[in-house]
Amino acid sequence: MAYQISLNDEEYTILAAEAARSGLDPEQFLHKIIYKMQPATQRKRPSIAQELMERQYLEGKITHIPSGEPPTQEELDAIEMCAQWFAGGKPLSEMIIEDRGPY
């Protein structure tokens, strides 16, 4: 079940500013506050992977947290272009054999 709350402009401005300071959008910020208000016995801990991604995002090590949605056609095209670019040349195994020289 989902609920809606009403905020006036001033309240929303304060909420948005605090959320931005935390690097979150207002909805994520409210979820974080509510999570902290729950008794420890009722808390459902996020997965370690999710915590790691959030920490890396806040530290600026990654540009976004994956949403789990399938990639768009534009993203698939970019992935394919990178794959073609990196796939060029000889396989590493052939280069190692060549570097060894004759026995």
Buried (B, 14 or more C-beta within 10 A) or exposed (E): EEEEEEEEEEEEEEBBEBBEEEEBEBEBBBEBEEEEEEEEEEEEEEEEEEEEBBEEBEEEEBEEEEEEEEEEEEEEEEEEEEEEEEEEEEEEEEEEEEEEEEE
